[in-house]
């Protein structure tokens, strides 16, 4: 009698496990993904005039303000006070 009851509980436990595993597989792989609707933010309407600006890249590159800028950090060289660390062995001398 006792052995029969433990056998029934063993089968019931396996059935619960299999049902839980099948439900997990279904929700992970086959259930449709919930859709989320996000309302459009009001900031998009304020960006629209910027996309229609008459700025030309050539005008910016040739402007006096851009030409007046200069680099404050010198470019690193293989020799000189700016070089730091070992020389690169893959660059031909």
C-alpha positions in Angstrom: 0.0 0.0 0.0 2.8 2.5 1.0 4.8 1.7 -2.2 1.7 2.3 -4.4 1.1 5.8 -2.8 4.7 6.8 -3.3 4.6 5.6 -6.9 1.5 7.8 -7.4 3.2 10.8 -5.9 6.2 10.2 -8.0 4.1 10.1 -11.2 2.2 13.3 -10.1 5.5 15.1 -9.4 6.8 14.2 -12.9 3.5 15.3 -14.5 3.7 18.7 -12.6 7.3 19.1 -13.8 6.5 18.3 -17.4 3.5 20.7 -17.4 5.7 23.4 -16.0 8.4 22.7 -18.5 6.0 22.7 -21.4 4.4 26.0 -20.2 7.9 27.6 -19.9 8.8 26.4 -23.5 5.6 27.8 -24.8 6.0 31.2 -23.2 9.6 31.4 -24.2 9.4 30.4 -27.8 5.8 30.3 -29.1 3.7 32.9 -27.3 3.2 36.2 -29.1 5.3 39.0 -27.8 3.3 41.7 -26.0 3.3 44.9 -28.0 4.1 48.2 -26.3 2.7 51.4 -27.8 4.8 54.5 -27.0 3.3 57.9 -27.6 5.3 60.2 -29.8 7.1 62.9 -27.7 6.4 66.5 -28.3 10.1 67.2 -28.9 10.0 65.8 -32.4 8.1 68.8 -33.7 10.8 71.2 -32.4 13.5 69.3 -34.3 11.9 69.6 -37.7 13.2 73.2 -38.4 16.8 72.0 -37.8 16.5 69.4 -40.5 15.5 72.0 -43.0 18.3 74.5 -42.2 20.2 76.1 -45.1 23.7 75.3 -43.7 26.2 74.2 -46.3 29.2 72.1 -45.2 31.5 74.0 -47.5 30.6 77.3 -45.9 31.4 75.9 -42.4 34.7 74.5 -43.5 35.8 77.7 -45.1 34.5 80.0 -42.4 37.0 82.4 -40.7 35.9 81.1 -37.2 36.9 77.5 -38.1 40.2 78.6 -39.7 41.0 80.7 -36.6 40.9 77.6 -34.4 44.3 76.0 -33.7 45.4 72.8 -31.9 46.7 73.3 -28.4 48.1 69.8 -28.2 50.9 68.9 -30.6 50.5 65.8 -32.6 52.6 62.9 -31.3 55.8 62.2 -33.2 58.2 59.2 -33.1 60.9 61.6 -31.8 60.6 64.6 -29.6 59.2 65.5 -26.2 55.7 64.5 -27.1 56.6 60.8 -27.7 55.5 58.6 -24.9 56.3 54.9 -24.4 58.1 52.6 -26.8 58.2 53.0 -30.5 55.9 51.0 -32.7 57.9 48.1 -34.2 55.3 47.7 -37.0 56.0 51.1 -38.5 58.9 51.2 -40.9 61.5 53.8 -40.1 
